[in-house]
Amino acid sequence: MRRDEFSDHQLLALWAADCAEHILDVFSIAEPDDPRPATAIAVARDWVRGDLRMTDARTAAFAAHAAARETKNAAAKLVARAAGHAAATAHVADHAKHAAAYVLKAVDDVDAERKWQRQLLPPHLQSQLFNAARVR
């Protein structure tokens, strides 16, 4: 499927997955033996393609959040939270903005990251996410 064939909900899940994946290496370096955040990101994309049920995505989201609770690395916690919210977007589209917000907390250059995040979204979703309820 092309991105223009997806619903807004699906586009938000893809965007959240892209945002979380953008900093996934932070978690992978800190916790190289823990695949849960990477799995959550992959599951979000699988849900968009219709390969998994929403309940499977929620399970992966819970697992990523468990990874966040278990790691001692502060930045890795933020990445795992972002990945968890990316997967949870399958359940509720509003989780996408939380995925992006956790990413912003984990990076040094917030303005550059916010600009990158914004460029990934179609214009109608940009105004919905960045103007009405600014992601911080």
C-alpha positions as CSV (number, residue, x, y, z in Angstrom):
1,M,0.0,0.0,0.0
2,R,1.0,3.5,-0.7
3,R,0.9,6.1,2.2
4,D,-1.9,7.9,0.4
5,E,-4.1,4.8,0.8
6,F,-3.9,4.8,4.6
7,S,-6.3,6.4,7.0
8,D,-5.2,9.2,9.3
9,H,-5.0,6.7,12.2
10,Q,-2.7,4.5,10.2
11,L,-0.6,7.5,9.1
12,L,-0.2,8.5,12.7
13,A,0.9,5.0,13.7
14,L,3.5,5.0,10.9
15,W,4.7,8.5,12.0
16,A,5.0,7.4,15.6
17,A,7.0,4.3,14.6
18,D,9.3,6.5,12.4
19,C,9.8,8.9,15.3
20,A,10.6,6.2,17.8
21,E,12.9,4.3,15.3
22,H,14.8,7.5,14.7
23,I,16.4,7.2,18.1
24,L,16.1,3.4,18.7
25,D,19.8,3.0,18.6
26,V,20.0,4.8,22.0
27,F,18.1,2.0,23.5
28,S,19.8,-0.7,21.5
29,I,23.2,0.5,22.7
30,A,22.2,0.7,26.3
31,E,20.2,-2.6,26.3
32,P,21.5,-4.7,23.4
33,D,19.8,-7.9,24.5
34,D,16.3,-6.4,24.8
35,P,14.3,-6.4,21.6
36,R,11.0,-5.1,23.1
37,P,11.1,-1.5,21.9
38,A,12.2,-2.6,18.4
39,T,9.5,-5.2,18.3
40,A,6.9,-2.6,19.3
41,I,8.0,-0.4,16.4
42,A,7.8,-3.3,14.0
43,V,4.4,-4.3,15.4
44,A,3.0,-0.7,14.8
45,R,3.9,-1.1,11.2
46,D,2.5,-4.6,11.0
47,W,-0.8,-3.3,12.4
48,V,-0.9,-0.6,9.7
49,R,-0.5,-3.2,7.0
50,G,-3.3,-5.3,8.6
51,D,-0.9,-8.1,9.5
52,L,-1.8,-7.9,13.3
53,R,-4.7,-7.1,15.4
54,M,-4.9,-4.1,17.6
55,T,-4.7,-6.3,20.7
56,D,-1.3,-7.6,19.5
57,A,-0.1,-4.0,19.2
58,R,-1.3,-3.3,22.7
59,T,0.6,-6.3,24.0
60,A,3.8,-5.1,22.3
61,A,3.2,-1.6,23.7
62,F,3.0,-3.0,27.2
63,A,6.2,-4.9,26.7
64,A,8.1,-1.8,25.5
65,H,6.8,0.1,28.6
66,A,8.0,-2.8,30.8
67,A,11.4,-2.4,29.1
68,A,11.3,1.3,30.0
69,R,10.7,0.5,33.7
70,E,13.5,-2.1,33.8
71,T,16.3,-0.2,32.2
72,K,18.5,2.0,34.4
73,N,19.5,4.3,31.5
74,A,17.5,7.5,31.4
75,A,17.7,8.0,27.7
76,A,16.8,4.4,27.0
77,K,13.7,4.8,29.2
78,L,12.5,7.6,26.9
79,V,13.2,5.6,23.8
80,A,11.3,2.6,25.1
81,R,8.4,4.8,26.1
82,A,8.3,6.3,22.6
83,A,8.3,2.8,21.1
84,G,5.5,1.8,23.4
85,H,3.4,4.7,22.4
86,A,4.1,4.0,18.8
87,A,2.6,0.5,19.2
88,A,-0.3,1.9,21.3
89,T,-1.3,4.2,18.5
90,A,-3.0,1.2,17.0
91,H,-5.4,1.3,20.0
92,V,-5.8,5.1,20.2
93,A,-4.4,7.5,17.6
94,D,-3.6,10.1,20.3
95,H,-0.7,7.9,21.4
96,A,1.2,9.1,18.4
97,K,1.9,12.6,19.9
98,H,3.2,10.9,23.1
99,A,5.6,8.9,21.1
100,A,6.9,12.1,19.5
101,A,7.1,13.9,22.8
102,Y,9.2,11.1,24.4
103,V,11.6,11.4,21.4
104,L,11.9,15.1,21.9
105,K,12.8,14.5,25.6
106,A,15.6,12.1,24.5
107,V,17.4,14.3,21.9
108,D,19.8,17.2,22.3
109,D,18.5,19.3,19.4
110,V,14.8,19.5,20.1
111,D,14.2,22.1,17.4
112,A,15.8,20.0,14.7
113,E,14.0,16.9,15.8
114,R,10.6,18.7,15.9
115,K,11.2,20.0,12.4
116,W,12.1,16.5,11.2
117,Q,9.0,15.0,12.9
118,R,6.8,17.7,11.3
119,Q,8.2,17.1,7.8
120,L,7.1,13.4,8.0
121,L,3.4,14.2,8.4
122,P,0.9,15.2,5.7
123,P,0.0,18.9,6.0
124,H,-3.5,18.2,7.5
125,L,-2.0,16.1,10.3
126,Q,0.8,18.7,10.9
127,S,-1.8,21.3,11.8
128,Q,-3.7,18.8,13.9
129,L,-0.7,17.8,16.0
130,F,1.6,20.8,16.0
131,N,-0.9,23.7,16.1
132,A,-3.9,22.5,18.1
133,A,-1.9,20.7,20.8
134,R,1.7,21.5,20.4
135,V,3.9,18.5,21.0
136,R,6.4,19.2,23.7
